[in-house]
Every structure is written in structure tokens, then in C-alpha cells.
């Protein structure tokens, strides 16, 4: 194992810039895609289910590979896996940008999510192995700034690239912009990043990954295709059978724990009440985010007929509110009020959604960006109060030796929840829209579907509020620098606001 740097070395700052750029590229990629979805639908002729899979496929592949990606870095070297990940992510971006049809785009997005799962978990591990303890606080502060910048710039960058229609390529530049960044990161990473491995890495659990992925596919695929196919019997059978697959997963994970102590999912963690409740919060919160952001984008650009730039600028107050509230919640509020901050965030998001429902009903298709600003800011503040301190709250009662496994599972389950939420969009949003609408009916139909979806979001947030009562009253830091610092498999703790 390569020892952490203990003497000043300028190379470590180059390494930091490289891994931060990669993390930023991944963060921005998700928000860019969200804002460009209507353009992709128009230009590529994608169906409703294909639109869902362009986003859900990425989230599912990312979630399924996160823990395994972190373990591969521990075993074979974090630099090596980072370079493989960024090379694959860049290649997948090129395939997305040059996709000949929607099917190729969906497949390329799934590949992109899988490569992100190889790249992103190495970022914090490389920082941990490269910087001495006394410098890590400053480094993680910089990461917070990157998160905020990604949240704000992603929608705007996506809107501008789509609106400019560079070289007549429509939406394709949102993916092609990754090519020069990825190539530069690959070349510079080989030169400036030092290799490191874990002293005692856990073994791989590929069977666990297959069972998790299969179970989620059996649940999500019928949801996304059901409406188009008239909800066939086989779809209900497949969704019901997913329970058996998840049962098999639990049984195998118990066996894997007894055999070599390296399960994908550390089942003993669920005996900790706060952790079990926190995982439930993560999953359900992911569902809420998956539903809201795709529906919101379709509502503005298709229902209201706004341009991508108009929609992107409308979302700026939300992004700023998330970033500002996230910083305040961790530094000022949580140390004083603990769990109540997260519950206040859930209530604020509910309030913002209810205001949005009221405004959509009152103003209809004539609603303006300025009228949307209030509910978006309220929802953004609420989300910021949740996303930043939630990981520490969930980890508060987890034994220190399991902090790594727990952090990886937290991030994985939120991504899985997001994929499930994106699958549910066909039910809560598209399921209420007629198949053959006259041009004059589109605005009202999408407004009604948007309001219907927000009622589901409100219900989900109410469940989150209740689940939060099982979190500890005063979340505590586990290790110096936070639980994320100690965790090479934690994956993208910095991914919390990625769907903004």
C-alpha cells in the first residue's frame, strides 16, 4: 500500500484538481440530461419509457456498481480504477453523443452509469490517501463548493448547450462536452495521481450485485413499459416475483457473511434502528427526487412550451437554495437542533410542493417563472436541510468498523430509490395524460399531471418525516473528518444534490 503523503508535495494539488474535475463532470452530467430530456424526445423520437430509462438506467447502473467499484479500487489500486472509470465514462459519453437511435442512447447511458460507479468511489479514497489529516478539512470544504457549483451550473450549462444547437447537433453536445475534459483527466491523472490500495480489502460479491440488479429490473421495467403495453399480466407477475429475488439476495448475503465476511450488504447493520430507518429515508427520498425532477422538466418544457434555457433559468433559485441551506444546516443548525433540522427540511419540501400545486391550479398554463420562485426556494431550502446532514445522522449509531460499508450502502440505496422513482413517473405523471391531445389541450393536461405527481411527492415526504423520528436526536461525527473520509467504498457522498 502506498503511504499517505506526509511531506508537502505540489503534485497532490494537481491530483486533487483532477479528481474534483471528474466528480464535477459526473455531477453536472445528470443535471444536464434532465434539462435536455424534452429535446431528446423531440429530436430522437424517444418513447415515454425510453425517456425514463435514459435517466433511470444511469441511476440503476450507478447504484448497482458503487460498492463493487469501491472494493475494486481497494484491491487493485484506486488510481488504476479511477483511470479505467474516467476512460470508460468518456467513451460512454461519446457513444451517447453519437447515438443513432434511442435504444443506443439508453444502452450508452447504462454503460456511463456503470463507469461512473468505477470512477466516483475512488475520488474520496484518493484524497484520503494523498493528503495528510491536517489538510483534509480544507479539501472536503472545497468538495462542498464543487457540489454547490455543480448544482447551479448543471441545469444552466445543459440549457445553453441545448439552446445553442451547436453545429446543428441539438442535444448531443451535452454529452460530447465530456470528451475533452475526460481525455485531459485521463492523461493528467496518469502523471499526477499516486497509487494506493487498502491494507485489507474486502472481497467482491458479484452474485450480490447480480441479484440486486435483477430484482430492481424486475420491479422497474414493468413499471416503465406497463402503460404503453396496456399493463399486461406478465408485468404484474414479474413485479411480484421481484420479492423472491430480494429474498434470495438476503439469504445469499447471510451465506456470504458466514463464508468470507465480505457481503455486498452488511445485514447486521439493519439491527441498528437508526440505520435501518435512515436507509428507508434514503430510498424513499430517492423516490421523491426521481419523480419530481423528471416530471418538473416535462411540465415546463412540454406542457408550458418553455425553451430549455427558460426552464434552466427557472431552476436557478432552487439550486442556490439547496446549496445555501446545505451549508447552514451542517455548520450552524444540526449541532444545535439535531434531528429536528432534517424533519424541518421534510416539512419545508412538503410546504413548497403544496404551494406549487396551488399555483399550478390557479395560474394554469399561464404560470410564470417568477410565480414559481417561491415554491422552488421553499423546496430547495428543505432539500438542503436534508441532504447535507443525513449521512451523518444515519451513521451516528453505526459501529465505527462498519462505517465504510454503511456509507456505501446509504449512497447505493438512494440511487436505487431514484431509479424506482423514475420508473413510477409512467404511473403518476404519464398515466394521467391522454394519448392523443389536441395542441390546445397539452398545457392543461400536463399541468394536471404535474399537480397529481406533486401530491404523490407530498405523501412520500410525509412518510420521510415520520421515519426520521427513528434517527438519533443528536447526530454525531464518527471519525475525524466525517464518516465519508474513512470510507473508500462510500461512493458519491457528494452526489446528494445531483438531481437538482
N, C-alpha and C positions, 0 to 999 in steps of 0.2 A: 504494500500500500504506500502511495506517495504521502509523505508527511505534509500537514498544513504549513503554509508559509509562515515563518516566524520572523523573518527579516524583511525590511522594505524592498519591494521589487516592483518596478513600474509595470512589468508585464501583467500583473494581476489586475490592474485597472483596464488594460486592453481586453483582458478576458471577461471582466465584468461588463464592459460595453457590448461585447459580442453576445453574451448570453442574455443580457437585457434586451438587446435588439431582437433576438429570436423570440423571447417571451412577448415583446410588444407586437411582433408580427403575428403571432398566434392570437393574441387578444383582439387585435384590430380585424383579423380575418373574419371572425364570427360576426361582429357588428357590421362590417362591410357587406357581408352576404345578406343579412337581414334587410337592409335598406334597398338592396338591388333585386330582391325576390320578384316584385311585380314586373320589372324589366326582363328578367329571365323568363318569366311566364309568357310574356308577350312575344319576345324575340325567338325563344327556343320552342315555344308551343308546349310547354310542360303542363302535365295534368295536375290536379289538386294533390294527389298522392305523391307525385314526383316532387312537387314543391316542398311538401312536408319532409320527404326523405333527403332532400338537398341539405336540410338543416339537421333533421333527426339522425340521419346516417352518420354525420360527422360526430354528433354528441355520443351516439351509441359506440362507435369505434373508439373514440377517445376514452370513454368510461371503461370499456372492456379491457383496454390495454394499459391503463395508468399504473396500476400496481406492478404488473409484469414489466413494464418499461423501467420503473424504478429499480426493480430487482436485477434486471439485465445490466443496468449501469453499475450496480454494486458488484456484480460478479465479473463482468468483462471490461469494466472501465467506463467511467462517466463521460470522459472526453470522447471515447470511441462511439458510445451510444448517442451522444449529443450530435456528433458529426453525421452519423447514419440517419438520425432523425431529421436534421435540418436538410440534408441532401434529399431524403425521401419526401419531406414536406414541400421542398422546392419543385421536385419532379411532379408531385401530385398537383401543385398549383398550376404548372404548365399544362397538364392534362385537363384540368378544369377550364383553363382559359381557352384551350383549343378544342374543347368538347364538340363533337359533331352532332350530338343529339342529347336529349335529357337523360337517357339511360347512361350514357358515358359520363355525364356530369355527376349523376348520383354515385356511380362507382368510383369516380375520382375523388369525390368528397369523402367517401368512406375510407379510401386509402389515405387521404390527407389527415383525417382524424386519427387513424392508426399511427401515422408518422409523428403527429403531434404528441401522442402518448409515449413515444420513444424519446422525443426531444425535451418536452417540458419538465418531466420529473428530474432531469439532470441539472436543471438551472440552479435550484437552491442547493443541491448537493455539491455542485462545483463551487458555488460561493462559500459554502461551509468548509470545503477542503482547501480553498485558496486563500481565504482571509483569516487572520488571527481574531480571536474572540473580541478584542477591544475595538475592532473596526466593523464588526458585523452589524451593530446597531445603526451606524450610518448607512451601511449598504442596504439594509432592509428598509430604511427610510426612503432611499432612492427608489426601491421597488414600489413603494406606495405611490410615489409620484408617477411612475410608469403606468401603474394601474389607472390612476386618475386621467392621465393623458390619453391612454388607450380608450377609456370610456367616452371621453369627449370627442376625440379626433376620429374614431372609427366611423360613426354614422356620417359625419361631415365628409370625410375622405371618400366613403362609398358613394355618397350623394353626388359629390363633384365629379368623380370618375364616371359615374353613370350618366350624369347630365351632360358632360362634355362630349361623350360619344367619340372618344379618340380614335382616329383613323377609321371611323365607321364600325368600330368593334362592339358598340353597345355596352353590355355589362362585363365583357371579358377582361378589361384592364383591372378590375378589382382583384382578379387572381394573378394576372401577369405581372403586377407591380411587385409581387413576392420574388420574382426571378432574380433581379439584380441584388436585392437585399439578401436572399438566401445564398447566392453564389459567393458574395462578399463574406458572409458569415462563415461559410464552409472553408474558404481559403484562409481567412484570418484566424479562425478557430484552430485549424491545424497548427498554426505557428505560435499562438499566444496562450492557449489553454493547456494547463498541466493535467496530466492523467492522475486519476485517483480511483481507488476501489475501497469497498467496505472490508474491515478486518474479518468479519464473519457474516457473510451474505446468506440470506435465506434462499432456499431452492425454489425453482419455478413450479408453478401449479397450472400447467396448460389445460388440464382436464377441467379445473375450476373455471378458467376463462371461457372454455367452450360451453360449459353448462350455463354460465351467466348469460353469455351472448345468445345462446339458443333460446333460453327462457324469455329473454326480452324480445327477441324477434317474433316468437310465437304470440306474444302479447301485443306488440306494436304493429306488426304487419297487417293483421286482420283489421285493426282499428283504422289504419290509413286507407286500406283498399275497400273496406266494408261498404261505405256509402256508394262508391262507384259501381260495385258489383251487386248491389241490392241486398246486402247483409245476408250472404249465403250461410247455410247450416255449417259448412266446414269451418267457416271463420269462428263461429262460437265454440265449436269443438276444439279448434286449435288454441284459442284463448283459454278455455277451461283446462286443457292439457298442460298449459304452461305451469300450472300449480304443481303438477307431478315432476316437472323438470326442476323447479326450485326445491322441491322436497328431496330429489336426488342430489342436488347441489349440497344441501345441508348434511345429508348422510355422507357424501364423499369428503366434505371438509372435515367432518369428525374423524373419518378414517385417515385422512392426510395428516391431521394433527397428531394422531397416535403413531403414525409411521415415521415421520421425519420432522414434525414440528414446524413445517413450512406451508401452512394452508394459505390460499388466496384470501380467505376471510377468517379472521381470528374470532371464532364463535364465542369464546369465553368473555369477550368484551361486552356482549349483549346482556350479561348478568349485571352489568353496571347500569343502574336505572337511568342516570343522566345521559349516558352514552346512547343507550337504546332509544330514548326519547329524542336525543339530538339527531340521530340517524334518520328517524322518522321525520323530523323537521326538515332535514336536508332534502329528503326525497320529495316531500310534499311541496316544499318551497321551489324545488326544481320544476315540478309540475306546473305551479303557478306562473313561473317565469316563461316556461316553454309555451304555454297557452297565450299569455299576454303579448309577448313581443312579436310573434308571427301575426297574430290577429290584428294588432295595432298597426303594423306595417301595411297589411292588406286593406284595412279600413281607410287609412289616409290616402294611399296611392290609387287603389282601385275604386273603393266606394266614394271617396270625395274627389277623386280625379286630380290629386295634387302631384306635382313633379317630385322626383327623388330628392332634389335639393330642398324643396319646400318642406317635405317630410323630415329630412335630416336636420334642418334648422329648427323645426318644431321640437325635436327631441333634445336639443342642447340644454334647456333648463333642467330637464330630468337628469341628464348625465352630470351636470355641475352639482345638482342637489345630492346625488348619490355620493360623489367624491367628497364634498364638504362634510356631509353628515357622517360618513365613514371615519374621517379623521377625528372629528369631535367625539364620536362615540367611544373610540378606543382610548384616546388621551384624557378626556375630561369626564365623560358620563359614566362609563362602566365601572371605573374604580369607586365611584360614589353610590351608584344605584343598582349595579349588578344586572340581574336578570330582567328587571323592570324596563331597562333600556330596549332590550330585544322585543319585549311584549308591546312596548310603546311603538316600536317600528312596525309591528304587525297591524296594530290598530291604525297607525297613520296610513299604511298602504290600503287598508280597508276603506278608510275615510276618503282617500284620494280616488279610489275606484268608484265609490258611491257618488262622489261629486261628478266624476266623468260620466257615469250613467245618467245622472240628472241633466247635465249639459247636453249630452248627445240627444236625449229625448226632447229637450226644449228647443235647441237650435237646429236639429236635424242635419241635413246635408249642407246647410249654410254656416256651420260652425267654423270659427277662425282659429289660427294658431294662438292668438292672444287669449282667447277664451279657454284653450286647452292648458295654458301655462299653469294655472292654479292647481288643478288636479295632478298634473305631471310633477310639479315641485313637491307637493304633499306626498305623492307616491315615492318620489326619488329620495326624499328625506327618510321615509320609512324604510326603504330598501337599504340605505346607507347605515341606518341604525342596526340592521340585522346582519348584513354580510360581513362586516369587518370583525365584530367580536364573537360571531357564532362559533367559529372553530375552537377558540379557547374555552368557551362555555361548555362545549360538548366534551372537550378533553379534560376538564377540571378534575373529574374523579377517576380518570383512567390511570392505571399504574404506569409509572414512568417507562418501564421496559417495553410497554406496548404502545408508546406514543407514536412511533413510526407507522405501525400497522393501522392504528386508529385514524391518523391523519389521512393516509392513503384511502381508507375506506370512506371517510367523510366526503372527500372530493369526488370519488368514484360514484357514490350514491346520488349526489346532486346532479351529476351529468346524466345518470340513468333516469332520474326524475324528469329532467329537461327533455330527454328523448321521449319519455312517456307522455309528457305534456304536449309535445309537438304532434304526437300521434292522435291525441284527443281532440286536436283542432278540427279534424274532419267531422267530429260529432257535435261539439259545442258551437262551432262557427259555420263551417260549410254545410252542416246538416240542416241549418235553418234558412239557407239561401236556395231559392228555386233554380232549376237547371236552365231555364230559358227566360231571361229577364229582358224586358224592353229597356233601351237606354235611359228612359225616364224613371225606371224602377230601381236602377242599380244603387243609387245613393241611399234611398230609404232602406232597401234590403240589407245593405252592408252595415248601415247604422244600427238596425235592429239586431243583426247578428253580432255586432260588436258589443252592444249592451247585454245581450244574452250571455256572451262569453265572460264579460266582466262580473256577472252575477256568480258564475262558477268560480272565478278568481276570488271574489269576496268570501264565498263559502270555504274555499281552500285556506285562505288566510285566517279565518275563524278557527279552523282546525289547528293551524300552526300556533295561534295564540294559546289555545288550550294545552297543546303538547309542551309548550315552553314552561308550564308550571313544574314539569319534571326536571328542568335544568337546575343546577345549583344556584342559590341566591347570589353568591359572590364568585364568579368565575376566577380561577387562579392560574397564573403562569406556571408551567411545569418545569421548564428548563430555561437556562439563560438564553435570551434572545427569542423566546417563544417556542411553542411546540413545533412550528414549522422548521426551525433551524436544525433541530435534532433529527429531522426525518428525511432520509434520502428517497423514500417512496411516496412522500406526501403528495406529489403531483402539484397541480397548479393552485396552491393556496391563493395565489394572486389572480385566479380565474374568477373570483366571485362576481365582479360586475361585467363579465364578458358578454352578456346578452343585452347590455344596455343599448 
